[in-house]
Amino acid sequence: MEEFDILSIKSKIFLAIFLISVLVFTMAGPLYAAPSAYYRSKQAEFNKIKAQIDRIDAQLDVVVEQYNSEVVSLNKTRAEIRACAAKLKNTEKVMAQRKAILNKRVASVYRQGSFSYLEMILSTRSIDQFLYYLELINRQAQRDARLIDQYKKSIRDVQVQKAILQKKENAQRAIVNEIKAKKNKIAAELKERNKLLSKIKNEMAKYLAAERRRQARLRESLRVSYRLRSRVFVSRGSGRSGVVSLALNELGKPYVWGADGPDSFDCSGFTSYVYGQIGVSLPHSSRAQYDCGQHVSRDELQPGDLVFFARGGTISHVGIYIGGGNFIHAPRTGDVVKITSINEHGGYVGATRP
């Protein structure tokens, strides 16, 4: 009778374990799956827009530098125009002064005080003296005329140069405005792409936050299931049953390449962090961890064992076995610490017991 009661108690425990396991792992089903189709689509959209932003940003860099170069040229032309205007103004001023001197001299030919140059010429006593005075006046008039012609030519040259520069300025200003419009268009497109990228990032963050909350709600149930199952299925010789409980505490924390806790992990960083809490030091490398401890067959797997996966014949991933054909791990960028079926993950190559 006593033996019957003991068997009945064990049967009840097994039944309870079975029911809790079915309930918990049914509820936690999505935890074992790869990222949802929704998340994958958002990640793909994010990557696509990020690539577009990188391309547009590169275009903008080129256009901005082109714009800056044209603005420098335009400012240089405007400085040359200002210099021409100043030169023209100065030349006109000098010519006006020269004309005033000439006009004054012409007037003096007719009268200088009470005695005019004309009277001086007419009062000459010889033809030689007359011709001398006449030649003197003629030479001065020629010099004045040449100076006036030179000033006029200088004014014309400066005016022509200024007109050329103004035409050049108009052309450059049109180019600058065209490039500026192109720059503004690209900048506006970049702004819209960045807004869309931020929106997608927010949607992904909300998804991950909801995923973490869901996992947090399941965490205690998973611990209960694990504790009940470990009492029956985990051999006393394993000495690693506590590892799973510690690992479950990290459910929902984000994957970050190269991270080893406590707030984020990559795959080998996660396993080394968990084992470190029980005083077992593991290298931060899935390949190096494969050489740590006793190798065990898949049939001999116990909760707490390290399970390894490969791509292209090379070990590239590691997690912690929790029993029932499942393991807990930090999967990949954009994902979180979660539970996955070994069969579903694929690429299983072996296990060790550190």
Secondary structure as the mmCIF struct_conf table of DSSP 4:
data_model
#
loop_
_struct_conf.conf_type_id
_struct_conf.id
_struct_conf.beg_label_comp_id
_struct_conf.beg_label_asym_id
_struct_conf.beg_label_seq_id
_struct_conf.end_label_comp_id
_struct_conf.end_label_asym_id
_struct_conf.end_label_seq_id
HELX_RH_AL_P HELX_RH_AL_P1 GLU A 2 MET A 27
TURN_TY1_P TURN_TY1_P1 ALA A 28 ALA A 28
HELX_RH_AL_P HELX_RH_AL_P2 GLY A 29 TYR A 32
BEND BEND1 ALA A 33 PRO A 35
HELX_LH_PP_P HELX_LH_PP_P1 SER A 36 SER A 36
HELX_RH_AL_P HELX_RH_AL_P3 ALA A 37 TYR A 110
STRN STRN1 GLN A 112 GLN A 112
TURN_TY1_P TURN_TY1_P2 GLY A 113 SER A 114
STRN STRN2 PHE A 115 PHE A 115
HELX_RH_AL_P HELX_RH_AL_P4 TYR A 117 LEU A 122
TURN_TY1_P TURN_TY1_P3 SER A 123 SER A 123
BEND BEND2 ARG A 125 SER A 126
HELX_RH_AL_P HELX_RH_AL_P5 ILE A 127 PHE A 233
BEND BEND3 VAL A 234 VAL A 234
TURN_TY1_P TURN_TY1_P4 ARG A 236 GLY A 237
HELX_RH_AL_P HELX_RH_AL_P6 SER A 241 LEU A 248
TURN_TY1_P TURN_TY1_P5 ASN A 249 GLY A 252
HELX_LH_PP_P HELX_LH_PP_P2 LYS A 253 LYS A 253
STRN STRN3 PRO A 254 TYR A 255
TURN_TY1_P TURN_TY1_P6 TRP A 257 GLY A 258
STRN STRN4 ASP A 260 ASP A 260
BEND BEND4 GLY A 261 ASP A 263
STRN STRN5 PHE A 265 PHE A 265
HELX_RH_AL_P HELX_RH_AL_P7 CYS A 267 GLY A 276
TURN_TY1_P TURN_TY1_P7 GLN A 277 GLY A 279
BEND BEND5 HIS A 284 HIS A 284
HELX_RH_AL_P HELX_RH_AL_P8 SER A 286 GLN A 289
TURN_TY1_P TURN_TY1_P8 TYR A 290 ASP A 291
BEND BEND6 CYS A 292 GLY A 293
STRN STRN6 GLN A 294 VAL A 296
HELX_RH_3T_P HELX_RH_3T_P1 ARG A 298 GLU A 300
TURN_TY1_P TURN_TY1_P9 PRO A 303 GLY A 304
STRN STRN7 LEU A 306 ARG A 311
TURN_TY1_P TURN_TY1_P10 GLY A 312 GLY A 313
STRN STRN8 THR A 314 GLY A 323
TURN_TY1_P TURN_TY1_P11 GLY A 324 GLY A 325
STRN STRN9 ASN A 326 HIS A 329
BEND BEND7 ARG A 332 ARG A 332
TURN_TY1_P TURN_TY1_P12 THR A 333 GLY A 334
STRN STRN10 VAL A 336 VAL A 336
BEND BEND8 VAL A 337 VAL A 337
STRN STRN11 LYS A 338 SER A 341
HELX_RH_AL_P HELX_RH_AL_P9 ILE A 342 HIS A 345
STRN STRN12 TYR A 348 ARG A 353
#
